[in-house]
Amino acid sequence: MNLKTVVVDTNLIIAALIPKASKIREILFDTKFTFYSPNFVITEIYIHKDKLIRYSKLNEQELYLYLNEIVERITFVPVGYISKESRQKAYDLCKEVDLKDIPFVALAIELKIPLWTGDKKLKVGLRLKGFNNFYTG
């Protein structure tokens, strides 16, 4: 079996909880994939919990059940495990685009694997700076 390894960002994890995002959900549950993400993503998702319940049309218990299934598919990496060199490269790439994306880009650089994001502004900004390692589904 040929495994695909990618860094997944918060917006795709959140999108997987929304009914219209079945394609994203399919990929997240595809066993041919291995997913990585910085560990702060869990906190970030929890911050948006109320909005997620509203948009997903799930109750809180259902949301946590689905979220748990998704979280079990992802290997979370503490940001401190990412080298300073990778974090600096990511900072240089993201500083004029979106600083919140530094950990995702840094992890993709560190692990030498594609970044999976639905953030078009981020993709355009990174491509302009020569970063083109994206998973496109």
WOPERA-V507448 format. One record per backbone hydrogen bond with DSSP energy under -1.0 kcal/mol. CO is the residue of the C=O (numbers start at 0). NH is the residue of the N-H. Records with the same first field share a line. If there is no record, write none. Layout:
CO->NH  NH
//
This chain:
3->33
5->35
6->115
8->12
9->13
10->14
11->15
13->16
14->17
17->20
20->24
21->25
22->26
23->27
24->28
26->29
29->32
31->3
33->5
34->74
35->7
36->76
37->40
38->41
39->43
40->44
41->45
42->46
43->47
45->48
47->51
48->52
49->53
50->54
51->55
52->56
58->62
59->63
60->64
61->65
62->66
63->67
64->68
65->69
66->70
67->71
69->72
70->73
74->36
76->38
77->80
78->81
82->86
83->87
84->88
85->89
86->90
87->91
88->92
89->93
90->94
93->96  97
97->100
98->101
100->104
101->105
102->106
103->107
104->108
105->109
106->110
107->112
113->6
114->134
115->8
117->119
118->122
119->123
120->124
121->125
122->126
123->127
125->130
126->129
131->133
132->114
//
